[in-house]
């Protein structure tokens, strides 16, 4: 084989290795703080507006140096930043070991008017590759184990998993169930009010801004009518939902602003294709995060802070400061 071919192969392998190392070790720590202003029609907001800090998809686990660098950067980004509300839209943890560092970070938040959260699917369940072969959190409680004798069925399930990824469909791999009561209690002690299919008023200026939250679409029982039941008609309303598919629910247009996460922006953006996977939501590979509009409603889908697999390429982690102002 000619020398130039060997050089080409070596350069290609080197570039591939560099890209993987960058995605694994560098981009994951490069959290960026983005600022937006949104004008809404609802009256009653103070002249300077209301600023919301939106955090989503920490996916914290046991301590590691990448996670430590990410947390340190988050603290530097938020040092001295003023905001009225903190909104956490789920997946604080990747597994049970992540609850302590997640709550430790949450306790450093200083919203002037309060913090609120809704649950995500990873808050409910721990996922691993073994879920491909039929393990679920329900089965794990009964001591379920992969039966090697059923190899044909395991291969079929592996093929089904691959097809779902290629088709950008929902993939569920739960193997353990987390203690949601303990998670909600820890958030409450940290000054964050969990909103699971309910809404609460927040006094602002001469009126109230309502904040509502729905349960997770994948592992929970979302009930949008219950979440909005107490919200007066025409009131300024911010809705928290982990999964952006809430955008498809009847009645969601009552919200002036919907905050969501779940997709991580795809985590990996490929030339021509776009996002590698959007976690099975209605969002396309071309736009797996960002801003969406329908009538008077706006939805912001965060790229999130963490990852479901430890890779990011072309999709930097994100926190957002969103200032709501009255259009009138």
C-alpha positions in Angstrom: 0.0 0.0 0.0 1.4 3.4 -1.0 2.7 5.7 1.8 0.1 8.4 1.2 -2.7 5.9 1.9 -1.1 5.0 5.2 -0.8 8.7 6.1 -4.4 9.3 5.2 -5.5 6.4 7.3 -3.4 7.6 10.2 -4.7 11.2 9.9 -8.3 9.9 9.8 -7.8 7.7 12.9 -6.1 10.6 14.7 -8.8 13.0 13.9 -11.4 10.5 15.0 -9.6 9.8 18.3 -9.3 13.6 18.9 -13.0 14.1 18.2 -14.0 11.3 20.6 -11.7 12.7 23.4 -13.1 16.2 22.8 -16.6 14.9 23.1 -15.9 12.8 26.1 -13.7 15.1 28.1 -13.9 18.7 27.0 -17.2 19.9 25.5 -19.2 18.3 28.3 -17.6 20.8 30.8 -18.1 23.9 28.6 -21.4 24.9 30.1 -22.6 28.2 28.6 -25.1 30.8 30.1 -27.5 32.1 27.5 -29.8 35.2 28.0 -33.1 35.8 26.4 -36.0 38.2 26.7 -39.6 37.2 26.0 -42.5 39.6 25.7 -45.9 38.2 26.8 -49.4 39.6 26.6 -50.4 38.9 30.2 -50.6 42.0 32.4 -49.3 42.4 35.9 -45.5 42.0 35.5 -43.3 44.7 37.0 -41.8 47.2 34.5 -38.4 45.5 34.7 -39.9 42.1 34.1 -39.3 38.8 35.8 -36.0 36.9 35.3 -36.1 33.1 35.4 -33.0 30.9 35.7 -33.8 27.7 33.8 -31.7 24.6 34.7 -32.4 21.2 33.3 -31.0 17.7 33.0 -28.1 17.7 35.4 -27.8 13.9 35.1 -25.5 13.9 38.2 -24.1 10.6 39.4 -21.2 9.7 41.7 -18.4 12.2 41.9 -16.1 12.4 38.9 -13.7 15.0 37.6 -15.8 15.9 34.6 -18.8 16.5 36.8 -16.7 18.4 39.3 -15.5 20.8 36.6 -19.0 21.2 35.3 -20.3 22.1 38.7 -17.4 24.6 39.3 -18.1 26.2 35.9 -21.8 26.5 36.8 -21.0 28.2 40.0 -18.7 30.7 38.3 -21.3 31.4 35.6 -24.0 32.1 38.2 -21.8 34.0 40.7 -23.4 37.4 41.2 -26.2 36.8 38.7 -29.6 38.2 39.9 -32.8 36.3 39.1 -36.3 36.1 40.5 -37.2 32.5 39.9 -35.3 29.3 39.5 -36.9 26.6 37.3 -35.6 23.1 37.3 -37.2 20.9 34.6 -36.2 17.4 35.6 -33.4 14.8 35.4 -31.5 16.2 38.3 -29.9 12.8 38.7 -28.6 10.0 36.5 -28.6 7.5 39.3 -29.2 7.6 43.1 -25.6 8.5 43.8 -26.2 11.9 42.1 -28.8 13.2 44.5 -26.3 14.6 47.0 -24.2 16.6 44.5 -27.4 17.8 42.8 -29.0 19.1 46.0 -25.7 20.6 47.0 -25.7 22.7 43.8 -29.4 23.5 44.2 -28.8 24.9 47.7 -26.4 27.5 46.2 -29.2 29.0 44.0 -30.5 32.3 45.2 -33.8 33.1 43.5 -35.5 36.3 44.9 -39.1 34.9 44.7 -38.6 31.1 44.8 -37.5 27.9 43.1 -39.7 25.4 41.4 -39.2 22.0 39.8 -40.9 19.2 37.9 -39.7 15.6 37.7 -37.9 13.9 34.7 -37.7 10.3 33.7 -34.2 9.8 35.2 -35.5 11.1 38.5 -37.9 8.2 38.5 -35.8 5.5 37.0 -32.2 4.5 36.5 -31.4 3.3 33.0 -28.6 1.1 31.7 -27.9 -0.9 28.6 -29.3 -4.0 30.3 -32.7 -2.5 29.8 -32.4 -3.5 26.2 -32.9 -7.1 27.2 -36.1 -6.6 29.0 -35.1 -5.5 32.5 -37.4 -2.9 34.0 -37.5 -1.3 37.4 -40.6 -3.4 38.2 -38.8 -6.6 37.3 -35.7 -5.6 39.3 -37.7 -5.5 42.4 -38.5 -9.2 41.8 -34.9 -10.1 41.3 -35.2 -10.4 37.5 -32.0 -11.6 35.6 -31.1 -11.9 32.0 -31.7 -15.5 30.9 -28.8 -16.5 28.6 -30.9 -19.4 27.3 -33.2 -16.8 25.6 -30.4 -15.6 23.3 -32.6 -15.3 20.3 -35.0 -13.0 22.1 -32.1 -10.9 23.4 -30.8 -10.5 19.8 -34.3 -9.5 18.6 -34.5 -6.8 21.4 -31.1 -5.5 20.5 -32.1 -5.2 16.9 -35.3 -3.4 18.0 -33.3 -1.0 20.1 -31.0 -0.2 17.1 -34.0 0.5 14.8 -35.6 2.8 17.4 -32.4 4.8 17.6 -32.1 5.1 13.8 -35.8 6.1 13.6 -35.4 8.7 16.4 -38.1 6.9 18.5 -38.5 6.6 22.2 -36.0 4.3 23.9 -36.6 3.1 27.4 -34.0 1.2 29.4 -35.0 1.4 33.0 -33.5 -1.1 35.5 -34.2 0.5 38.9 -36.7 2.8 40.5 -35.7 5.8 42.6 -37.4 7.1 45.7 -39.3 10.1 44.4 -40.6 11.1 47.8 -37.0 11.4 49.0 -36.1 13.5 46.0 -39.0 15.9 46.4 -38.3 16.2 50.2 -34.6 17.0 49.5 -35.6 19.7 46.9 -38.1 21.2 49.4 -35.4 21.4 52.1 -33.2 23.1 49.5 -35.8 25.8 48.9 -37.3 24.4 45.7 -41.0 23.6 45.5 -41.8 20.5 43.4 -44.8 21.0 41.1 -46.3 17.7 40.1 -49.6 18.4 38.2 -50.3 21.5 40.1 -49.7 25.3 39.9 -49.0 28.0 42.4 -49.2 31.8 42.3 -46.1 33.9 42.8 -46.7 37.6 43.9 -45.0 39.9 41.4 -45.4 43.7 41.2 -49.1 44.4 41.5 -50.3 41.0 40.5 -49.3 37.3 40.3 -47.3 35.1 38.0 -48.5 31.5 38.0 -46.0 28.7 37.8 -47.3 25.2 37.1 -45.6 21.9 36.6 -46.6 18.5 35.1 -45.3 15.0 35.9 -42.9 13.3 33.5 -44.4 11.9 30.3 -42.4 8.7 30.2 -42.3 7.4 33.7 -44.9 9.5 35.5 -48.5 10.4 35.1 -48.8 13.9 33.6 -52.1 15.7 34.1 -52.1 19.1 32.4 -55.7 19.9 33.3 -55.0 19.3 37.0 -51.8 21.4 36.7 -53.8 24.4 35.3 -57.0 23.9 37.3 -56.4 26.7 39.7 -54.8 29.2 37.2 -57.2 32.1 36.6 -58.0 32.8 32.9 -55.7 35.4 31.4 -53.1 35.1 34.2 -49.4 35.2 33.3 -48.4 31.5 33.3 -45.1 29.7 33.2 -45.4 25.9 32.7 -42.6 23.5 33.6 -42.4 20.1 31.8 -39.5 17.8 31.4 -40.5 16.4 28.1 -41.2 19.0 25.3 -44.0 16.7 23.9 -46.2 18.7 26.4 -46.3 21.1 23.4 -48.8 18.7 21.8 -51.2 18.5 24.7 -54.6 20.3 24.4 -54.7 23.3 26.7 -51.0 24.0 26.7 -51.6 27.2 24.7 -52.8 28.8 28.0 -49.2 29.0 29.0 -47.2 32.1 28.0 -43.9 30.3 28.5 -43.2 26.6 28.6 -39.8 25.4 29.9 -38.6 21.9 29.0 -35.5 19.8 28.6 -35.1 16.1 28.0 -33.5 16.2 24.5 -30.1 17.5 25.5 -30.1 19.1 22.1 -29.3 15.7 20.7 -25.8 15.7 22.5 -24.1 15.0 19.1 -24.8 17.0 16.0 -23.7 15.4 12.7 -23.2 17.1 9.4 -26.4 16.9 7.2 -28.2 14.7 9.8 -28.4 17.1 12.7 -29.0 15.8 16.2 -28.1 12.1 16.6 -31.2 11.4 18.7 -33.9 13.6 20.3 -35.0 11.1 23.0 -38.1 10.1 21.0 -39.9 13.5 21.2 -41.8 15.2 18.4 -38.8 17.5 17.9 -36.8 16.9 14.8 -33.1 16.3 14.4 -32.8 19.7 12.7 -34.1 21.5 15.9 -33.7 19.4 19.0 -33.6 22.3 21.4 -34.2 26.1 21.4 -37.3 28.2 20.9 -40.7 27.2 19.5 -43.8 29.4 19.0 -47.5 28.7 18.7 -50.0 31.6 19.0 -49.3 33.4 22.2 -47.3 30.6 23.6 -43.5 30.2 23.5 -41.6 27.1 24.5 -37.9 26.9 25.3 -36.2 23.5 25.3 -32.9 23.6 27.1 -29.8 21.6 25.9 -29.4 20.7 29.5 -26.3 20.5 31.7 -25.6 16.7 31.7 -25.8 13.7 29.4 -27.4 10.4 29.1 -24.2 9.0 27.5 -21.0 10.7 28.4 -20.5 12.5 25.0 -21.2 16.0 23.6 -20.2 17.2 20.2 -21.4 20.4 18.7 -24.1 20.7 21.5 -22.6 22.6 24.4 -24.3 22.2 27.9 -26.6 25.1 28.7 -28.2 27.1 31.4 -30.5 30.0 30.5 -31.6 33.3 32.0 -35.0 34.2 30.5 -36.5 37.7 31.2 -40.3 37.9 30.9 -41.6 41.3 30.1 -45.1 42.6 29.5 -45.9 43.5 25.9 -48.5 46.0 27.0 
